[in-house]
């Protein structure tokens, strides 16, 4: 039991390090894009079951913006960057400096900017995981949707079949001056990918 706990703790330490490096890369990339200093807080990293994902974003019927993409390569999977509508608008206005047009939904230009920010984040976290594992992992072109969280996750299932039972959650907090905005980043590897990822890190994979 102690040995299993040791492996579990080690596994989380490895994932936290991936999250930290990814956050640093993302902050640098966003700073360059926006030409202003952007920091990211040390992210909270968790391993979740697939069922726990919708709970984390406020329930299956919670309205969210999500940047969704497919991860291809040696450890394929699905990746979601999820924000509440309030967080999405704050991210664009306070951090990206975009004047929001008003109303309940974002304009085409605002959606495009949000998609680009999500794409940068996805690339940053994915490249840090690929570097850590020495596995080839690369993102497809991202898609952006506003819908209920359950419907968005269901879209991933419809597009790519059964997703894995485990998800990696990275709680991401953007910091710019006094502004602080939170988003959630979910990597759901295909069923055969999680063991590959941990094996490449020298960590025996066991379901928690």
N, C-alpha and C positions, 0 to 999 in steps of 0.2 A: 504493500500500500504506500509506504514511504517512497519507494522507487517510482511508482506511478505519479505520486504527487510531485516528485522532483521533475519528472518529464513534463508534467502539465505546467509547472511554474516556468521551466526552461522554454517551453513552447510559447508561453505568453510573453516572456522577456524578448524572445526573438521577434515576435509580431510587434511588440511595442517599439523595438528598434527600427523595424521597417516603417512603422507609422511616423516615427520621429524624423527619419531621413526623408521620407516622402513629403512631410509637412515643410521641412526646410527647403526642399527642391521646389515645392509648389509656391512657397512665399517668394522665393527668388524669381521664379517665372512670372508670377503675377506682378511683382514690383517692376520688372522689365516691361511688361505689357502696359501697365498703367502709368509708368514713369513716376512712381511715388513709393515710399517705403511701406511695405505690408509685412506684418508679422503673423505667425500662426502659433497659437498656444500649443503646448505639448498635448498631443491628442490622447483621448481615452480609447483604448483598444480592447475589444471583447470578441470572443467566439460565441456565436449564437446558433440556435437551431433555426431552420427556415421559418418555422411558425412564429418565432419571437421577433422577426424583423418588423412585421406590421405593428406589433405592440410598441416597438421602439419609436416609430414615427407617429404614434398617436391613434393607431387603430386602422383597420382596413378601409373605413369610410372617410378617413382624414384626407382632405384635399391637399395635394402637394405638387411641387414642380420637381421633375426628375430628369436628369441627364442619364441616358441609358446607352451602354455599348457592350459589344461582345468582345471578350478577350480571346485571341487566337494564339496558336503556338503550341508549346509542349505541355502547358497546363491550362487548357481552355476553361472558360467560365463566363459569368455575366457580372457586369459591374454597374452599380447605380449610385449616382450622387443625388441625394434627396434634400430638398429645402421646403420649409413651409412658405406659403405665399408672402407672409410678412418678412421672413428672412431673405427671400429672393429679392424683394423690392429694396430692402435695406442694403443688401450686398451691392446692388446696382447703383443706388443713389449715394450711399455714404462712402463706399469703398471705390467703386468704379467711377463715381462722379457723373453718372448719367442722370439727367433730369427725367424723372418718371412722368409719363403722360397723364397719369390719373386713371381712375376707374379700377375695376376689380381684376382686369387681365392686362398682361403686358403686351406692348406693341411688338411688331415684327422685329424692329431694331433691338428692342430690349431683350426679346427672346434669343436673338442671335448672339448678343453679348453674354447672356447667361450660359448659352450653349458653349461659347468659347472658353469661359471661365471653368465650366465643368470639364471641358476637354483638357485644359491645362492641368487641372487637379488630377484627373484620371491618369494622364500621361506621367505625371510626377510620381504618384504612388505606384503605378505599375512598373515604371523603370527602376524604382528603388527595390521592389520585390524581385524583379528580374535580375538585378545586379547581385542581390543577396543570395539568390538561389542558383544563379548561373543557368537559369532556364530561359528559353526563348518565349517571351510573352509580349504581345503587341495588341493595341486596341483597334477596333474597326471605327469607322466614322460614327460619331455619336448622334443620337436622336434625342430630342427634348419633348417632353409631354407634360401637360397639367391634367391631373385626373386624381381619382381616389387611389390611395396607396395600394390597396388590394388589386385594383384593376391594372396598375402599372406592373406590379410583380407578376400578375397573371399573364400579361403580355409577353414577358420574358419566357414564361413557361410555354406559351403557345408558339412562340418563334423558335425556340430551341429545345423543346422537349423537357423532360424531367431535369430540374436543377438539383444540385447537391443538397444534402441534408444540413450542411454546416455553412455558416456565413461568417465572414470577417467584417466586423463593424469598426470603423475609425470615426470617432466623433471629432469633427474638425471645427475649430474656432478661429475666425479671422480677426485680427487686431489691427486697427489703423487709428492712431490717436486715441480718443476715448471711445471709439466705436468697436463693438464686439458683436459678431454675427456667427451663429452656429449652423452648420450643415452636417449631414451624415452620409458617410461613404460606405457602401456595402459591396464587398467582393464575394460572390457566390460561385466558388469553383465547381466545375462539373464533378460528379461523384468520384471519378478516378483521379482528379487533379490534386485534392488536398493531400493524400498520401505521398504523391510525387513531390509536392512543395516541401513537406516536412522531411522527407527522406533526403532531399537535396541539401537540407540544412543540418542533417545529422540528427534529427529528432524523430524517434519512432512515433508513428501516428496511431493514436487510439482514440475512439470516440469518447467524449466526456459524458 
